[in-house]
Amino acid sequence: MPRTKKQHYVPQFLLRNFATGSRKTPKLWTLDKSTQNIRYSSVREVGHENLFYEHHDQDGSRVELEDLMMRIDSIGAEIIGRILKESSLQLLSEDFEWLSYFVACQMLRTPMVRKDMENIREMVIRKWGPNVRAGDDLRTVGEYGPEDSKLSSLLLLRDAPEFANLLQTKVWTLEKAPKESTFIIGDNPVSRYNMIDRCPRGNLGLNNTGIELYMPLSPRYSIHIICPALAENFLRMDGVAEAYSNAINRGIPVQLQPENVVFANSQQVIWAERFVFGREKIDLSLPIDMLLTNPELVSGPGVRQCPEEV
C-alpha cells in the first residue's frame, strides 16, 4: 500500500461533516488566523501536514503512526456517523470507550502540541543558554531541534489510553444548535474551558473541578464533556435540569440557544493554532470579529515565548 504523504491531524471524515459540494470533492470555508484570509478549500487540502506522523532518525530508527491514526479515525467515523444519524449519544459501553480514545488522540495530535514542545525548548535556551542538560541526558538542549520536538509529540500519543480513561470519568452530552445557528470547527477541535479561576495555577487539567471540553461533530451537533460536579449543578438548575437529565441518561441532545453556540464557536477560535473551518463563509464572521478585537488570538493558547526583555 503506497504511503500517504498528506497526513491529517484533523480527520477528513470530521471535516467532511462541515463541507458542501460533491461527495468526491467536498469543500469548506477556511480562515487562516495568521493572515485573516478566507478561502474555499478542498477537505483533502486542509487540516494536514506532509508526513505529520512520521519521524526517521539518523540511526535508522523510525516512528510511523499514520496507519494507527487511520485505524482510530475509521472507528471514530463509524461511531460519530451513527451519533449524527440517530441524533443520540446513547452508546454501547464499547463504543463509548472507543469514542473516548478517539477524542483523547485528537487532543494529542495537533500542531499546537508540537509547537508547544519546540517553544519550551527555545525558552529554556533563552533563559539558561544552549548548553543546559536535563538529568543524565548526553545532549544539550541546544543540540535538539524541531525534529526532536516532532518525535516527542508523536511519542506523547502513547498517553492516549490514560487520557481516554480520564475522559470516561466525565459526563458526556450531545448538544444541538438551533436552526439559526451553526457550529464551526478549528484545527484543534477539542477545546477546554473552566469558569473556576485557580490563578496562578492552571485550571484546564482533566482532573480539575469545573473542566469542560467541546468537540463539534457537524454544523448542527457538538459533544460536551464536563466534570461530574458541574453536571450535578446542571441537574439542580431550574429550566435546564430536565434537558440535562434526558441528555445524560437517554442520550437526547440538549437544545442550545444561539448564545450557547456563539460561546462554543468562540472556544474553537481561541484554541485553533492557525485554521478555523465553516460550512458557509458567513460562519467565519465570528472568528474575524474576534481577531479584530483580540489580535493576540492569532495563535493558539499554548506555551508561547515571552517578549524580549528590555
C-alpha positions as CSV (number, residue, x, y, z in Angstrom):
1,M,0.0,0.0,0.0
2,P,1.5,3.4,-1.0
3,R,2.5,5.7,1.7
4,T,0.1,8.7,2.3
5,K,2.1,11.9,2.2
6,K,-0.7,14.2,3.3
7,Q,-1.4,13.2,6.8
8,H,-4.4,14.8,8.6
9,Y,-4.3,16.0,12.2
10,V,-8.0,16.8,11.8
11,P,-9.6,13.7,10.3
12,Q,-11.1,14.1,6.9
13,F,-14.4,12.5,7.9
14,L,-14.8,15.1,10.5
15,L,-14.1,18.0,8.1
16,R,-16.4,16.5,5.5
17,N,-19.3,16.9,8.1
18,F,-18.7,20.6,7.7
19,A,-18.3,20.6,3.9
20,T,-20.5,21.2,0.9
21,G,-20.1,20.3,-2.7
22,S,-19.9,16.8,-4.3
23,R,-19.1,13.7,-2.3
24,K,-15.9,13.3,-4.4
25,T,-14.6,16.8,-3.8
26,P,-16.2,18.2,-0.6
27,K,-15.2,21.8,0.2
28,L,-15.4,24.1,3.2
29,W,-14.5,27.6,4.1
30,T,-11.1,28.1,5.7
31,L,-9.9,31.0,7.8
32,D,-6.1,31.4,8.3
33,K,-5.9,33.2,11.6
34,S,-2.3,34.4,10.8
35,T,-3.3,36.3,7.7
36,Q,-7.1,36.6,8.2
37,N,-7.6,35.3,4.7
38,I,-10.6,33.2,3.9
39,R,-10.7,30.7,1.0
40,Y,-12.9,27.9,-0.2
41,S,-10.8,24.8,0.3
42,S,-11.0,21.1,-0.5
43,V,-11.2,18.9,2.6
44,R,-8.2,16.9,1.3
45,E,-6.1,20.1,1.3
46,V,-6.7,21.3,4.8
47,G,-6.0,20.1,8.3
48,H,-2.9,18.2,7.3
49,E,0.9,18.4,7.1
50,N,3.2,16.3,4.9
51,L,4.4,13.2,6.8
52,F,2.9,14.6,10.0
53,Y,3.0,11.2,11.8
54,E,6.5,10.1,10.6
55,H,9.9,10.6,12.2
56,H,13.1,9.0,10.8
57,D,16.3,9.2,13.0
58,Q,19.8,9.3,11.7
59,D,20.5,5.9,13.3
60,G,17.8,4.3,11.1
61,S,15.0,4.1,13.8
62,R,11.6,5.1,12.5
63,V,8.3,6.1,14.1
64,E,5.3,5.9,11.7
65,L,1.8,6.3,13.2
66,E,-0.3,7.1,10.1
67,D,-1.7,3.6,9.9
68,L,-2.6,3.7,13.6
69,M,-4.3,7.1,13.3
70,M,-6.2,5.9,10.2
71,R,-7.5,2.9,12.2
72,I,-8.6,5.1,15.1
73,D,-10.3,7.6,12.7
74,S,-12.1,4.7,10.9
75,I,-13.6,3.6,14.2
76,G,-14.3,7.2,15.2
77,A,-16.0,7.9,11.9
78,E,-18.3,4.9,12.3
79,I,-19.4,5.8,15.8
80,I,-19.8,9.6,15.1
81,G,-21.7,8.8,11.9
82,R,-24.1,6.8,14.0
83,I,-24.5,9.5,16.5
84,L,-25.4,12.1,13.8
85,K,-27.7,9.7,12.0
86,E,-29.6,8.8,15.2
87,S,-29.3,12.2,16.8
88,S,-28.4,10.4,20.0
89,L,-25.4,9.9,22.3
90,Q,-26.8,6.7,23.8
91,L,-23.8,4.4,23.1
92,L,-22.8,0.8,24.0
93,S,-20.0,0.7,26.5
94,E,-17.5,-0.5,23.9
95,D,-18.4,2.4,21.5
96,F,-18.1,4.9,24.4
97,E,-14.6,3.6,25.2
98,W,-13.6,3.8,21.5
99,L,-15.0,7.3,21.2
100,S,-13.1,8.5,24.3
101,Y,-10.0,7.0,22.8
102,F,-10.6,9.0,19.6
103,V,-11.2,12.2,21.5
104,A,-8.0,11.6,23.5
105,C,-6.0,11.1,20.4
106,Q,-7.4,14.2,18.8
107,M,-6.3,16.2,21.9
108,L,-2.7,15.0,21.5
109,R,-2.3,15.0,17.7
110,T,-2.4,18.7,16.9
111,P,0.2,21.2,15.6
112,M,-0.3,23.2,18.9
113,V,1.1,20.3,20.9
114,R,4.1,20.0,18.7
115,K,4.7,23.8,18.6
116,D,4.5,23.9,22.4
117,M,7.3,21.4,22.8
118,E,9.6,23.4,20.5
119,N,8.7,26.7,22.2
120,I,9.6,25.2,25.6
121,R,13.0,24.2,24.3
122,E,13.6,27.7,22.9
123,M,12.5,29.3,26.1
124,V,15.0,27.2,28.1
125,I,17.8,28.2,25.7
126,R,16.9,31.8,26.0
127,K,16.8,31.8,29.8
128,W,19.7,29.4,30.6
129,G,21.6,29.1,27.4
130,P,22.1,26.2,24.9
131,N,24.4,24.1,27.0
132,V,21.8,23.0,29.6
133,R,21.3,19.3,30.0
134,A,18.3,17.5,31.5
135,G,19.4,15.0,34.1
136,D,21.7,12.4,32.6
137,D,21.0,13.4,29.0
138,L,24.2,13.4,26.9
139,R,22.8,16.0,24.6
140,T,22.4,19.7,25.5
141,V,19.1,21.4,24.9
142,G,20.8,23.4,22.1
143,E,21.6,20.1,20.3
144,Y,17.9,19.3,19.9
145,G,15.7,20.8,17.2
146,P,12.3,20.8,15.7
147,E,12.5,17.2,14.5
148,D,13.1,16.1,18.1
149,S,10.0,18.1,19.2
150,K,8.1,16.2,16.4
151,L,9.3,12.9,17.8
152,S,8.3,13.9,21.3
153,S,4.9,14.8,20.2
154,L,4.4,11.5,18.4
155,L,5.6,9.6,21.5
156,L,3.1,11.6,23.5
157,L,0.3,9.6,21.8
158,R,1.3,6.7,24.0
159,D,-0.5,8.6,26.7
160,A,-3.8,8.5,24.8
161,P,-5.2,5.5,26.8
162,E,-4.6,7.4,30.1
163,F,-6.3,10.5,28.7
164,A,-9.2,8.3,27.5
165,N,-9.6,6.8,31.0
166,L,-9.9,10.2,32.5
167,L,-12.4,11.3,29.8
168,Q,-14.5,8.2,30.7
169,T,-14.9,9.6,34.2
170,K,-16.7,12.7,32.9
171,V,-20.2,13.3,31.9
172,W,-20.9,13.4,28.1
173,T,-23.8,15.0,26.4
174,L,-24.8,15.7,22.8
175,E,-25.8,19.3,22.1
176,K,-27.8,20.6,19.2
177,A,-27.6,24.1,17.6
178,P,-30.9,25.9,16.9
179,K,-31.8,26.4,13.2
180,E,-30.4,29.9,13.0
181,S,-27.0,28.9,14.4
182,T,-24.2,26.6,13.2
183,F,-21.1,25.1,14.8
184,I,-17.7,25.7,13.4
185,I,-14.5,23.7,13.9
186,G,-10.8,24.6,14.3
187,D,-7.5,22.8,13.8
188,N,-7.5,21.9,17.5
189,P,-11.1,20.7,17.7
190,V,-11.2,19.6,21.4
191,S,-11.3,22.9,23.2
192,R,-11.2,23.2,27.0
193,Y,-12.8,25.7,29.3
194,N,-13.2,26.2,33.1
195,M,-15.1,29.0,34.7
196,I,-13.3,28.4,38.0
197,D,-10.2,30.6,38.2
198,R,-7.3,29.0,40.0
199,C,-4.7,31.7,39.2
200,P,-1.8,31.4,39.3
201,R,-2.3,27.6,39.0
202,G,-3.8,26.2,35.8
203,N,-7.4,25.2,35.6
204,L,-7.6,23.2,32.4
205,G,-6.4,19.8,33.6
206,L,-8.8,16.9,33.0
207,N,-9.0,16.3,36.8
208,N,-9.8,19.9,37.6
209,T,-13.3,20.6,39.0
210,G,-15.3,22.7,36.5
211,I,-13.5,21.4,33.4
212,E,-15.5,21.4,30.2
213,L,-14.5,20.1,26.8
214,Y,-16.2,20.8,23.5
215,M,-15.8,18.9,20.2
216,P,-18.1,19.8,17.3
217,L,-19.2,16.9,15.1
218,S,-21.1,18.9,12.5
219,P,-22.7,22.3,12.0
220,R,-25.7,21.0,13.9
221,Y,-24.2,18.8,16.7
222,S,-21.4,19.0,19.2
223,I,-20.2,16.9,22.1
224,H,-19.9,18.5,25.5
225,I,-17.8,16.7,28.2
226,I,-18.0,18.1,31.7
227,C,-16.8,17.1,35.2
228,P,-19.4,15.3,37.4
229,A,-19.7,18.2,39.9
230,L,-20.7,20.5,37.1
231,A,-23.2,18.0,35.8
232,E,-24.7,17.8,39.3
233,N,-25.1,21.6,39.2
234,F,-26.9,21.4,35.8
235,L,-29.3,18.8,37.2
236,R,-30.3,21.1,40.0
237,M,-30.8,24.2,37.8
238,D,-34.4,25.3,37.0
239,G,-35.1,25.4,33.3
240,V,-32.3,23.0,32.3
241,A,-32.4,20.1,34.7
242,E,-34.8,18.0,32.7
243,A,-32.9,18.6,29.4
244,Y,-29.6,17.5,31.0
245,S,-31.2,14.6,32.7
246,N,-32.5,13.3,29.3
247,A,-29.2,14.0,27.7
248,I,-27.2,12.2,30.4
249,N,-29.5,9.2,30.9
250,R,-31.1,8.8,27.5
251,G,-28.6,10.4,25.1
252,I,-31.1,13.0,23.9
253,P,-29.5,16.2,22.6
254,V,-29.6,19.3,24.7
255,Q,-31.2,22.1,22.6
256,L,-28.9,25.1,22.8
257,Q,-29.7,28.8,22.5
258,P,-27.9,30.9,19.8
259,E,-25.6,32.5,22.5
260,N,-24.5,29.0,23.6
261,V,-23.4,28.2,20.1
262,V,-21.5,31.6,19.9
263,F,-19.7,30.6,23.1
264,A,-18.8,27.1,21.8
265,N,-17.6,28.6,18.5
266,S,-15.5,31.2,20.3
267,Q,-13.7,28.4,22.0
268,Q,-12.8,26.9,18.6
269,V,-11.3,30.2,17.6
270,I,-9.3,30.6,20.8
271,W,-8.0,27.0,20.7
272,A,-7.2,26.9,17.0
273,E,-3.5,27.1,16.3
274,R,-4.0,28.6,12.9
275,F,-7.0,27.5,10.9
276,V,-10.8,27.7,11.5
277,F,-13.3,26.0,9.2
278,G,-17.0,26.6,8.5
279,R,-19.6,25.3,6.1
280,E,-20.6,28.7,4.9
281,K,-18.4,31.8,4.5
282,I,-20.7,33.8,6.9
283,D,-19.9,31.2,9.6
284,L,-16.4,32.7,9.8
285,S,-17.6,36.2,10.6
286,L,-17.3,35.5,14.4
287,P,-13.7,34.5,14.1
288,I,-12.9,37.6,12.0
289,D,-14.6,39.8,14.6
290,M,-12.7,38.1,17.4
291,L,-9.3,38.6,15.7
292,L,-10.0,42.2,15.0
293,T,-10.8,43.0,18.7
294,N,-8.3,40.4,20.2
295,P,-5.3,40.2,17.9
296,E,-3.5,38.0,20.4
297,L,-5.8,35.2,19.2
298,V,-3.7,35.0,16.0
299,S,-2.2,31.8,17.5
300,G,-3.4,29.1,19.9
301,P,-3.4,29.3,23.7
302,G,-0.4,27.0,24.2
303,V,3.1,27.8,25.5
304,R,4.4,30.9,23.9
305,Q,7.8,32.7,24.2
306,C,7.9,35.7,26.4
307,P,8.6,39.1,24.7
308,E,12.1,40.3,24.5
309,E,13.4,41.8,27.8
310,V,14.4,45.4,27.6
